[in-house]
Amino acid sequence: MIKKNILLFFISIFLFSCATTPEQENERNRAFAKKYTPEYKTIDRKVREVSVNGVVLELTLDVNNKRSFPIPVDTWTLELIDRHSNKVFAVIKDEGGFIIPAKSNVKKKAVLKAKYSDVFQTAFNYLKNKDIMCISRYTITYTILGIKNTFSYSELIKFTDL
């Protein structure tokens, strides 16, 4: 009986030593996401049209997967944020998903419409300086090995004239 209790005691110590805390689990998930998250870069941005209805903006994003396996993107969202007011003035969300092939790049094009009322200061700066500076925030959700990850990337971008 004593041998059985000692054996159960050691088995329970072993099992508890294998358990992780929520902090350890979060750190493991962050390391996993950092290792497998693709790299992003805005390679083209321009003002497509300026009219009484607002401004039509076009961005091209280069998504680079340096990994040896494809990354299936579930959703992709792009937000443009007025850097003066921190207000989101244009959003596009693609829920169709796409796959970034192993060791290659994918170019994603986004066309966004911004109303003057939503981005007054940025529109004023455009008329004054012939350029629009704003923050672009890309958010993707992807699933690898059954683990769903969300990654956001922001950068300050400048739209050039027509």
HELIX and SHEET records of a PDB file:
HELIX    1   1 ILE A    2  CYS A   18  1                                  17    
HELIX    2   2 PRO A   22  TYR A   36  1                                  15    
HELIX    3   3 TYR A  116  ASP A  118  5                                   3    
HELIX    4   4 PHE A  120  ASN A  129  1                                  10    
SHEET    1   A 3 GLU A  39  SER A  51  0                                        
SHEET    2   A 3 GLY A  54  ASN A  65 -1                                        
SHEET    3   A 3 SER A 104  ALA A 114 -1                                        
SHEET    1   B 3 VAL A  88  ASP A  94  0                                        
SHEET    2   B 3 ILE A  71  ASP A  82 -1                                        
SHEET    3   B 3 PHE A  98  ILE A 100 -1                                        
SHEET    1   C 4 VAL A  88  ASP A  94  0                                        
SHEET    2   C 4 ILE A  71  ASP A  82 -1                                        
SHEET    3   C 4 ILE A 132  ILE A 144 -1                                        
SHEET    4   C 4 ILE A 147  PHE A 159 -1                                        
END                                                                             
